[in-house]
Amino acid sequence: MTTAHTVREVQVPAGTVIHATLHNADFFDAFTTTDPRPATSALQTWLDVVARTPRWTEQLLAVRNKLVRLVGLKGVGQLQDVHPLASGASPTNARSYRVGDRVGIFLIRHLSDTEVVMGQDDKHLDVQVSLTKHGQRGSAPTVVISTVVHIHNTLGHAYMAVITPFHRRIVQSMLQQLAASNHGPR
């Protein structure tokens, strides 16, 4: 059983939408922690996580965005960027989002109460990130953030070789922030 503040690596959860994208993936990982607010939707939990993005993560993404433009790739912005919704509803309400809306650097590809799958495609690779919520009788509810990447070319492989250690630390930090959010002021 996972305890508060503990983040551990796990398999991409079977039976999830993100798991179905594993075929021919060049990279994938998943990390889990205890879910401090199991009654909230997967997307609301994601919004809570990115709202607490550490400053060092924002700085890394800003540097990444500048560097990749030098080789013809697109800058993606920040995890917590707010974009207008197609419906015209408020982007502060997780229930207002629909598949196709942009949340931070990603487009929503699948949306349910227990799983949100978001993606960002570029000519060098396609990235999908999922936040899933799991609850089983007799054990603490958990949150899993999974990432699946399909690489298209040599530049994509080089990019992943550089970014993977940062990616892993960012996801772990995000989940640590989430786990700690139930134990201090909001």
Stockholm file with secondary structure:
# STOCKHOLM 1.0

chainA/1-186         MTTAHTVREVQVPAGTVIHATLHNADFFDAFTTTDPRPATSALQTWLDVVARTPRWTEQLLAVRNKLVRLVGLKGVGQLQDVHPLASGASPTNARSYRVGDRVGIFLIRHLSDTEVVMGQDDKHLDVQVSLTKHGQRGSAPTVVISTVVHIHNTLGHAYMAVITPFHRRIVQSMLQQLAASNHGPR
#=GR chainA/1-186 SS CCCTTCCEECCCCTTSTTGGGCTTCSEEEEEEEECSCTTSCHHHHHHHHHHTCCHHHHHHHHHHHHHHHTTTCCCCCCTTCCCCCTTCCCTTCGGGCCTTCEETTEEEEEECSSEEEEEEECSSEEEEEEEEEECCTTSCCEEEEEEEEEECSHHHHHHHHHHHHHHHHHHHHHHHHHHHGGGSCC
#=GC SS_cons         CCCTTCCEECCCCTTSTTGGGCTTCSEEEEEEEECSCTTSCHHHHHHHHHHTCCHHHHHHHHHHHHHHHTTTCCCCCCTTCCCCCTTCCCTTCGGGCCTTCEETTEEEEEECSSEEEEEEECSSEEEEEEEEEECCTTSCCEEEEEEEEEECSHHHHHHHHHHHHHHHHHHHHHHHHHHHGGGSCC
//
